[in-house]
Structure formats: structure tokens, C-alpha cells
Amino acid sequence: MSRAFADICFTDSVRAAQHRYGSRDGNRGFETAADPRAELGETEQAFVAERDGFYQASVGEIGWPYVQFRGGRPGFLKVLDPRTLAYADVRGNRQYISVGNLDADGRVALILMDYAARRRLKIWGVARIVELGAADWPTALPAEAGVERAIVIDVKAYDWNCPKHITPRFTEAQIQPRLTALQLEIERLQAENRQLRDALGADYID
Ligand SMILES: Cc1cc2nc3c(=O)[nH]c(=O)nc-3n(C[C@H](O)[C@H](O)[C@H](O)COP(=O)(O)O)c2cc1C
């Protein structure tokens, strides 16, 4: 057994590079691992469910990779089952580069970031387009205004990256509770300051 991501990524030239730079032996373990990690486990499913965006790479017809960001409300990328993800693709700039790429080749690579917790999940899959109103439209997806189609991804592999070099970043929603607590503390201190100044009265020199 091997890790599914190694089956996809450890091509001849990648193996040759590992050999050239002395990491071939270290990477062989991925080719003999017991768990292929082809299905999303509970940890991965929970991670996906919390994300409000991800990067999606598709493959152009002449072989160029194309990476685009997809964003939405947390959880807009749905886990339909451990081997299937789906999201509602909304009307955007109408270049349709990702969609056009997927028409020709469904292979995608996703990167899902949790900057605050410095976690990064990579997912490989094969995507297909489901048009609005089609019989196989995933019921978990909202067919609300702006939605043009569903992208359904057959998951093939996943892997986690190490946190090194991920700069912690926080969303407004994540820092707001701390800012509110600080604001309340400032207001309390300002009120206390006013009381102390009043108590000093004429003796107070600014
Ligand atoms: C009106 C409008 C709405 C958009 N809404 C979204 C959105 O909800 N999510 C998103 O990731 N990008 C959104 N975008 C950004 C891009 O247009 C979107 O990434 C684009 O459709 C990418 O397609 P591509 O594969 O051709 O690059 C929006 C853009 C416009 C002009």
C-alpha cells in the first residue's frame, strides 16, 4: 500500500529529484504506508467544514496549471461523504477559466488554509460540473441567487503540510471578541481616571 498522494505525485522526475537531493530513502515510507489516506477522516472533514476559502488548481488544455481562490461563508465547501466534496460556484468575472479547464480535465488540487492555527491541508481530486437544475444537483448546496453551477469533487488523496512558514493571520471575526474585551477595559480605565481626576479636583495638574 502507498499513500494516494504519493501515487499521484511521485512521478519518475519527482523520484529522480528526491534521489538527486538525498531524500529518496526518506520518502519511500510514503510508498509503503498502511493507510492510503484517500478518504477524508473526521479531522479533515471538520477542517474542511470550517474553511471560508480555498485555493483550487486546475489544468489547462495546453498543460498550464491555473490557481484560483474560491471564497464563501464558512462551510461553503461541503463534505458530501468522505470521498466527495462540493461547492456552489457563483457568478464572478465571467472568464470561466477554472470551469473551462474542468470541462477538458477534471483534475484539481486544493489547498485549504487555517492561518490562525497554522494548518494547511492539500486535497487532490477529480471535479465535475453539475449545472443548475440537473437531477444530480447536491441537495446540500444552496441554489441561491448568483449560483451558476455546482462543482463536485471526487477526492483521490489528501496530505497535511507542516506549519513552518505559515504566518498566523486572524479574521475580523476571530479578533473581535478580544478587541471588545480590550475596548471594555479601556472604557473602565477611562471612567476610573475621570473619577480620580474629579477626586483630586483643583489639585490636579494636566
Ligand atoms: C460580482 C462578482 C462576484 C464574485 N463572487 C465571488 C465569490 O463569491 N467567491 C469567489 O471566490 N470569488 C468571487 N468572485 C471573484 C472572481 O470573479 C472569481 O474568482 C472568478 O469567477 C474566478 O473564475 P476563473 O476560474 O475564471 O478565474 C466574484 C467576482 C465578481 C465580479
The ligand as an SDF file (V2000), in Angstrom:
LIG
                    3D

 31 33  0  0  0  0  0  0  0  0999 V2000
  -19.7240   40.0300   -8.9400 C   0  0  0  0  0  0  0  0  0  0  0  0
  -18.6190   39.1100   -8.5230 C   0  0  0  0  0  0  0  0  0  0  0  0
  -18.8570   38.1950   -7.5130 C   0  0  0  0  0  0  0  0  0  0  0  0
  -17.8490   37.3230   -7.1180 C   0  0  0  0  0  0  0  0  0  0  0  0
  -18.1010   36.4200   -6.1190 N   0  0  0  0  0  0  0  0  0  0  0  0
  -17.1280   35.5650   -5.7540 C   0  0  0  0  0  0  0  0  0  0  0  0
  -17.3520   34.6120   -4.7110 C   0  0  0  0  0  0  0  0  0  0  0  0
  -18.4150   34.5340   -4.1000 O   0  0  0  0  0  0  0  0  0  0  0  0
  -16.3610   33.7630   -4.3870 N   0  0  0  0  0  0  0  0  0  0  0  0
  -15.1570   33.8110   -5.0190 C   0  0  0  0  0  0  0  0  0  0  0  0
  -14.2790   33.0310   -4.6760 O   0  0  0  0  0  0  0  0  0  0  0  0
  -14.9070   34.7050   -5.9910 N   0  0  0  0  0  0  0  0  0  0  0  0
  -15.8560   35.5650   -6.3770 C   0  0  0  0  0  0  0  0  0  0  0  0
  -15.5940   36.4870   -7.3350 N   0  0  0  0  0  0  0  0  0  0  0  0
  -14.2210   36.5750   -7.8610 C   0  0  0  0  0  0  0  0  0  0  0  0
  -13.9090   36.0030   -9.2210 C   0  0  0  0  0  0  0  0  0  0  0  0
  -14.6980   36.5600  -10.2190 O   0  0  0  0  0  0  0  0  0  0  0  0
  -13.9950   34.5150   -9.2980 C   0  0  0  0  0  0  0  0  0  0  0  0
  -12.8740   34.0660   -8.6060 O   0  0  0  0  0  0  0  0  0  0  0  0
  -13.9540   34.1060  -10.7550 C   0  0  0  0  0  0  0  0  0  0  0  0
  -15.2160   33.6250  -11.0980 O   0  0  0  0  0  0  0  0  0  0  0  0
  -12.8870   33.1440  -10.9810 C   0  0  0  0  0  0  0  0  0  0  0  0
  -13.0750   32.4300  -12.1410 O   0  0  0  0  0  0  0  0  0  0  0  0
  -11.8600   31.9300  -13.0410 P   0  0  0  0  0  0  0  0  0  0  0  0
  -11.7740   30.4850  -12.7930 O   0  0  0  0  0  0  0  0  0  0  0  0
  -12.2310   32.2730  -14.4480 O   0  0  0  0  0  0  0  0  0  0  0  0
  -10.6220   32.6690  -12.6090 O   0  0  0  0  0  0  0  0  0  0  0  0
  -16.5880   37.3780   -7.7420 C   0  0  0  0  0  0  0  0  0  0  0  0
  -16.3810   38.3030   -8.7590 C   0  0  0  0  0  0  0  0  0  0  0  0
  -17.3630   39.1480   -9.1510 C   0  0  0  0  0  0  0  0  0  0  0  0
  -17.1000   40.1320  -10.2640 C   0  0  0  0  0  0  0  0  0  0  0  0
  1  2  1  0
  2  3  1  0
  2 30  2  0
  3  4  2  0
  4  5  1  0
  4 28  1  0
  5  6  2  0
  6  7  1  0
  6 13  1  0
  7  8  2  0
  7  9  1  0
  9 10  1  0
 10 11  2  0
 10 12  1  0
 12 13  2  0
 13 14  1  0
 14 15  1  0
 14 28  1  0
 15 16  1  0
 16 17  1  0
 16 18  1  0
 18 19  1  0
 18 20  1  0
 20 21  1  0
 20 22  1  0
 22 23  1  0
 23 24  1  0
 24 25  2  0
 24 26  1  0
 24 27  1  0
 28 29  2  0
 29 30  1  0
 30 31  1  0
M  END
$$$$
